[in-house]
């Protein structure tokens, strides 16, 4: 693992250690994600790493992005799938319900800011039809899509398997 990736992981943990060490996130380690090739927790950590990398790239180009808001929203963006009624629902329904449930859980259990709650609520754009209101929300959308594409590619492309 290169130093950049190690530093990103360290920075994600320093921003969201309370989330990662929570009982809710512990449950996320047991909830499968993307065709059962990973877990919600691993996907969320990876998405937070992508989000932090994108945030820093934008910042170097003069776009102000709040790293703390972005990383914390990224760690919690799929937490709604830890609720059994959401996880057990068909995929087409889950795509619409987990952001609302996740935003509720993030508010109630983690006391997230309105910006974080909105980013979580809107991270499924364009499926969710309503785009994010903040640059941090847009970074989460991009990071989630990049991470998901990488996960699916690794899971199903024979040349990408390790």
C-alpha positions in Angstrom: 0.0 0.0 0.0 1.5 3.3 -1.0 2.0 6.2 1.4 -0.8 8.3 -0.1 -3.4 5.6 0.5 -2.2 5.0 4.0 -2.4 8.7 4.7 -5.9 8.9 3.3 -7.0 6.0 5.6 -5.4 7.6 8.6 -7.1 11.0 7.8 -10.5 9.3 7.3 -10.1 7.6 10.7 -9.1 10.9 12.4 -12.2 12.6 11.1 -14.7 9.7 11.6 -13.3 7.4 14.3 -16.4 7.8 16.4 -18.5 6.6 13.4 -16.2 3.7 12.5 -16.1 2.5 16.2 -19.8 2.7 16.7 -22.2 -0.2 17.2 -24.1 0.8 14.0 -20.9 0.7 11.9 -20.0 -2.6 13.5 -23.4 -3.9 12.1 -22.4 -2.5 8.7 -19.4 -5.0 8.7 -22.0 -7.8 8.6 -24.3 -6.4 5.9 -23.3 -7.4 2.3 -23.0 -4.9 -0.5 -22.7 -5.1 -4.3 -23.6 -8.7 -5.0 -22.2 -9.9 -1.6 -18.6 -9.2 -2.7 -18.1 -6.7 0.2 -19.8 -5.1 3.1 -21.5 -1.7 3.7 -18.7 -0.8 6.1 -15.9 -1.5 3.7 -17.7 0.3 0.9 -18.3 3.3 3.2 -14.6 3.4 4.2 -13.5 3.2 0.6 -16.0 5.9 -0.5 -14.7 8.2 2.3 -11.2 7.6 1.0 -12.3 8.5 -2.6 -14.2 11.6 -1.2 -11.2 12.8 0.6 -9.0 12.4 -2.4 -11.5 14.2 -4.6 -11.9 17.0 -2.0 -8.1 17.6 -1.9 -7.9 17.5 -5.7 -10.6 20.2 -5.9 -9.0 22.2 -3.1 -5.7 22.3 -5.0 -7.7 23.8 -7.9 -9.3 26.6 -5.8 -12.6 24.9 -5.0 -13.3 25.0 -1.3 -14.6 21.6 0.1 -15.1 20.9 3.8 -13.2 17.6 4.3 -14.8 16.9 7.7 -18.4 17.3 6.4 -17.6 15.2 3.3 -15.8 12.3 5.0 -18.5 12.0 7.8 -21.3 12.0 5.2 -19.4 9.4 3.1 -18.9 7.1 6.1 -22.7 7.2 6.8 -24.1 7.4 3.2 -25.2 3.8 3.1 -25.9 3.3 6.8 -29.6 3.1 6.1 -29.0 -0.4 4.6 -28.2 -1.7 8.1 -32.0 -1.5 8.9 -33.5 -4.9 8.2 -36.6 -3.6 6.4 -34.4 -1.6 4.0 -31.8 -4.3 3.5 -34.5 -7.0 2.8 -36.4 -4.9 0.3 -36.0 -5.4 -3.4 -33.0 -3.5 -5.0 -35.3 -1.1 -6.9 -37.0 0.0 -3.6 -33.8 -0.1 -1.6 -32.2 2.5 -3.9 -34.9 5.0 -3.0 -35.4 4.1 0.7 -31.9 3.7 2.1 -30.9 7.4 1.7 -33.9 8.6 3.7 -33.3 6.0 6.4 -29.6 6.7 6.4 -30.2 10.5 6.8 -32.5 9.7 9.7 -30.0 7.4 11.4 -27.2 9.9 10.9 -29.2 12.6 12.5 -30.5 10.6 15.4 -27.4 8.4 16.2 -24.5 10.6 15.1 -25.9 14.2 15.3 -24.7 15.1 11.8 -25.0 18.6 10.4 -27.7 19.6 8.0 -25.1 19.6 5.2 -24.1 16.0 6.0 -27.8 14.8 6.3 -28.6 16.4 2.9 -25.5 14.8 1.3 -26.6 11.4 2.6 -30.2 12.0 1.5 -29.2 12.9 -2.1 -26.2 10.6 -2.7 -28.2 8.4 -5.1 -28.5 11.2 -7.7 -29.6 10.8 -10.5 -31.7 7.9 -9.4 -33.0 10.1 -6.5 -34.0 12.8 -9.0 -33.0 15.7 -6.6 -29.3 16.7 -6.8 -27.2 17.6 -3.8 -27.3 21.2 -2.5 -23.6 21.4 -1.6 -20.2 20.8 -3.2 -19.7 18.2 -0.4 -22.8 16.4 -1.5 -21.5 16.4 -5.1 -18.2 15.0 -4.0 -20.0 12.2 -2.2 -22.1 11.4 -5.3 -18.9 11.2 -7.4 -16.9 9.2 -4.7 -19.8 6.7 -4.3 -20.1 6.1 -8.0 -16.3 5.8 -8.5 -16.1 3.4 -5.6 -19.0 1.3 -6.8 -17.6 1.0 -10.3 -14.3 -0.1 -8.9 -16.0 -2.7 -6.7 -18.1 -4.1 -9.5 -15.2 -4.2 -11.9 -13.0 -6.0 -9.3 -15.8 -8.5 -8.5 -16.8 -9.4 -12.1 -13.9 -8.7 -14.4 -11.7 -11.8 -14.5 -8.5 -9.8 -15.1 -9.1 -7.6 -12.1 -9.5 -10.3 -9.5 -6.7 -10.6 -6.9 
